[in-house]
Amino acid sequence: MRVVDYMIDYIYKGGTDTVFTVAGGGAMFLNDATAVHNKIKYICCHHKQACAMAAEAYAKMGEKIGVAILTKKTIRKLKQL
């Protein structure tokens, strides 16, 4: 089992069953672990902002955590803020 498999399982055990994701080089291992997990559903979005908005709406509509898996370029931009 890979570290990313533990991470996705931790997210599932934390109370969510859906993950919103954008394909990208920095997130491919997380995306793969999400696809392999047999209890988490993943929804692929076309844009990072749409992914974040979908995760936020998911959290507001239900009583679960909204999870968005984005690429590492996004994380670099967030650190600059």
N, C-alpha and C positions, 0 to 999 in steps of 0.2 A: 504494500500500500504506500502510495506517495503522500507527501506532505499536503499537497493540494486536495487529495481525497479526504484527509482529516479535516481540512478547512471547510470543505463543502458539507461534510457530515456534521460539523459543529454548527454551521448555519442552519441546517435542517433541525438538529436537536434544539436549537435556540427558538424554534417556533415558526419557521417559515417553510413553505413548500414550493415557492415560486421564485425564480431568479431572473432578472432582466439583464441581458448581456449585449455587448457589441463585440464583433470579431476584431481582433487585432493582435499583433505580434506579442505584446507584453501580457496579454490575457489568455493566450491559447491553452496553457496548461490548466488554468481555472475553468475555461470553457469546456475542455475535455473532461475534467473531473465532474462538472455539472452534468454533462451528457451521459456519463457512465453511471452516475448515481441513480438508483432505481426508484427513489421516492421523491426526487425534486424535479419539478417541471421547469424548463427554461424557455424564455421568450426572447428571440433575437430581434433587436431594434436596429433601425438604419442609421441612427445618429446618437451621439453620447448624451445630448440634452434630452432627447426623447426617452432614452433609457432611464435617466435620472428622474424625469417627470413621471414615467410609468411606475417606477419603484415608490415614489412619494405617494402617488394616487393609490397604489395597492395598499400601502400602509394606512392611509387615511380611510379607505373604504372598509377595511377589515381590521382585525385586531392582531395583525401579524407584522413582523418586521419587513420593510421593503428593502430588497437587496439589488444593487446594480453592480455588475462587474464591467469595469472599463479598462481601457488600455493604459500603459504606463506613461504615455505622453500627457494624459489628463492629470495624473498624479503630480507630474513635474510642474504643470501649470498651477495646480492647487497649492503647491509648496511656495510658489512665488507670491501668492496673495497675502 
